[in-house]
Amino acid sequence: MKNVTDDFFAAGTGTLSFGLLLAAYFSSNATITLMRTFRKSMLHIEVENRNFIQIRLAAIRLTLIIVLLILATIFIMFTQNVFLGYISKSLHIKNHSLDWVIATTQIALTVLLIFFAIGLIYRYAPHVQKKWKIRTPGSILATILIILFSYLFSYWVNNIASYNKIYGSLGSILILMFLVFVNSLVLLIGFELNVSINSIKSISEKRNNI
């Protein structure tokens, strides 16, 4: 995956800034598409109508929240090395113990970021009166699937694939697009699980009221 990020940041500052603007715009569009797909799945759940401006604002807000979560996690990962290094020198902790703490903290932060971001998407993307909790069966399943796929895909890119030799810099774009596709599919799987569980509960409640 290092080759992918190196190819992406190898471009000039102007190109990178333009790319970030495009990424923000298309990320918002992707969020809107995801919200509409979620809406179509909610057959037995009451959904409120929103106009175009409300949908766009909700998509931008949700996208910004997720981006801020990612930036905060990256910041913590970079600063924790300095912080833990200072602690280890003060308390005379051995280096291998510090390495274990850093690795464990990074893994935990990554898992929590993915889980919390998915929970926010499932909670705020559908426009319903009764919001879902952050912790749902769908968010747990989606988190596990994303982590599992990311590990397998990273291993494949680093050890098996030779996209650099075949496609050059275009290979990085193809990989990023494929990651977006698979992650979107995983999000839909988790969302469908939540919808199915809530639909069963809704149908059961209606039958009990008859």
C-alpha positions in Angstrom: 0.0 0.0 0.0 3.0 2.3 0.4 3.5 2.4 -3.3 -0.1 3.6 -3.7 0.3 6.5 -1.3 3.7 7.4 -2.7 2.3 7.6 -6.3 -0.6 9.7 -5.0 1.5 12.3 -3.2 4.3 12.4 -5.8 2.2 14.9 -7.8 2.8 18.7 -7.3 1.1 20.9 -4.8 -1.4 22.3 -7.3 -2.3 18.9 -8.6 -2.7 17.6 -5.1 -4.9 20.6 -4.0 -7.1 20.2 -7.1 -7.3 16.5 -6.4 -8.4 17.1 -2.8 -11.2 19.5 -4.0 -12.4 16.8 -6.5 -12.2 14.2 -3.8 -14.4 16.4 -1.5 -17.0 16.9 -4.2 -17.1 13.3 -5.3 -17.1 12.1 -1.7 -20.2 14.1 -1.1 -21.8 12.7 -4.2 -20.9 9.2 -3.1 -22.5 9.9 0.3 -25.7 11.0 -1.4 -25.7 7.9 -3.6 -25.3 5.8 -0.5 -28.1 7.7 1.3 -30.5 7.1 -1.6 -29.5 3.4 -1.7 -30.2 3.1 2.0 -33.6 4.8 1.5 -34.7 2.2 -1.1 -33.8 -0.6 1.4 -36.0 0.8 4.2 -39.4 -0.7 3.1 -40.8 -1.3 6.5 -39.3 1.8 8.2 -40.8 5.2 8.1 -38.5 7.6 6.2 -38.9 11.4 6.1 -38.7 13.3 2.8 -35.8 15.8 2.3 -35.3 18.3 -0.5 -32.1 18.5 -2.6 -30.4 21.1 -0.4 -31.1 19.2 2.8 -29.7 16.0 1.2 -26.6 17.8 0.0 -26.0 19.5 3.4 -26.5 16.2 5.2 -24.0 14.5 2.9 -21.4 17.2 3.3 -21.8 17.2 7.1 -21.5 13.4 7.3 -18.5 13.4 4.9 -16.7 16.1 7.0 -17.3 14.2 10.2 -15.8 11.1 8.8 -12.8 13.0 7.3 -12.2 14.7 10.7 -12.3 11.3 12.4 -9.7 10.1 10.0 -7.5 13.2 10.4 -7.8 13.0 14.2 -6.7 9.3 14.2 -3.7 10.0 11.9 -2.7 12.9 14.2 -2.9 10.7 17.2 -0.8 8.0 15.5 1.9 10.4 14.6 2.0 12.2 18.0 1.8 9.1 20.1 5.3 8.1 19.1 6.7 11.3 20.5 4.5 11.2 23.6 5.2 7.5 24.4 8.9 8.1 23.7 9.0 10.8 26.4 7.1 8.5 28.8 9.5 5.6 28.1 12.6 7.8 28.8 11.0 9.2 32.0 10.0 5.8 33.3 12.9 3.9 31.8 10.7 1.5 29.8 12.4 -0.9 27.4 12.1 -0.3 23.6 10.3 -3.6 22.8 7.7 -2.8 25.4 7.1 0.6 23.8 6.9 -0.9 20.3 4.2 -3.3 21.6 2.2 -0.4 23.1 2.5 1.7 19.9 1.4 -1.2 17.7 -1.5 -2.2 19.9 -2.7 1.4 20.2 -2.5 1.9 16.4 -4.6 -1.2 15.8 -7.1 -0.3 18.4 -7.5 3.3 17.1 -7.9 2.0 13.5 -10.6 -0.5 14.5 -12.4 2.1 16.6 -12.3 4.7 13.8 -13.8 2.2 11.3 -16.5 1.1 13.7 -17.4 4.6 14.8 -17.4 6.0 11.2 -19.7 3.1 10.0 -22.0 3.7 13.0 -22.3 7.4 12.2 -23.1 6.5 8.6 -25.9 4.1 9.6 -27.2 6.6 12.2 -27.3 9.8 10.2 -27.5 8.8 6.5 -31.1 7.5 6.7 -33.5 10.4 7.4 -35.7 8.7 10.0 -37.2 9.9 13.3 -35.9 7.1 15.4 -32.1 7.0 14.9 -30.2 3.8 15.1 -27.5 3.4 17.8 -23.8 3.6 16.9 -23.4 0.0 18.0 -25.6 -2.2 15.8 -25.1 -5.7 14.4 -24.6 -4.2 10.9 -21.9 -1.9 12.0 -20.1 -4.7 13.8 -20.3 -7.0 10.8 -19.2 -4.2 8.4 -16.2 -3.4 10.6 -15.1 -7.0 10.7 -15.5 -7.4 6.9 -13.6 -4.1 6.1 -10.7 -5.0 8.4 -10.5 -8.6 7.0 -10.7 -7.4 3.4 -8.2 -4.6 4.0 -5.7 -7.1 5.4 -6.1 -9.6 2.6 -6.0 -6.8 -0.1 -2.9 -5.2 1.5 -1.1 -8.6 1.4 -2.1 -9.1 -2.2 -0.9 -5.7 -3.3 2.4 -6.0 -1.4 3.3 -9.6 -2.2 1.4 -10.8 -5.3 0.1 -8.0 -7.6 2.4 -6.2 -10.1 0.0 -3.3 -11.0 3.0 -0.9 -11.1 4.7 -2.7 -13.9 1.5 -3.1 -15.9 -0.5 0.1 -15.4 2.0 2.5 -14.0 0.4 5.4 -12.0 -3.0 4.4 -13.4 -2.7 1.3 -11.2 -3.0 3.5 -8.0 -6.3 5.0 -9.3 -7.6 1.6 -10.2 -6.8 0.2 -6.7 -8.4 3.2 -5.0 -11.6 2.8 -7.1 -11.7 -0.9 -6.3 -11.3 -0.2 -2.6 -14.2 2.3 -2.7 -16.4 -0.3 -4.5 -15.7 -3.0 -2.0 -16.1 -0.8 1.0 -19.4 0.5 -0.4 -20.6 -3.1 -0.9 -19.6 -3.9 2.7 -21.5 -0.9 4.0 -24.6 -2.0 2.1 -24.3 -5.6 3.5 -24.2 -4.2 7.1 -27.0 -1.8 6.4 -29.2 -4.5 5.0 -28.6 -6.6 8.1 -29.8 -3.7 10.3 -32.8 -3.1 8.0 -33.7 -6.8 8.1 -33.5 -6.9 11.9 -35.6 -3.7 12.3 -38.1 -4.9 9.7 -38.7 -8.1 11.5 -39.2 -6.2 14.8 -41.6 -3.8 13.1 -43.6 -6.6 11.5 -43.7 -8.4 14.8 -44.9 -5.3 16.7 -47.7 -4.8 14.2 -48.9 -8.4 14.5 -48.9 -8.1 18.3 -51.0 -4.9 18.1 -53.7 -6.6 16.0 
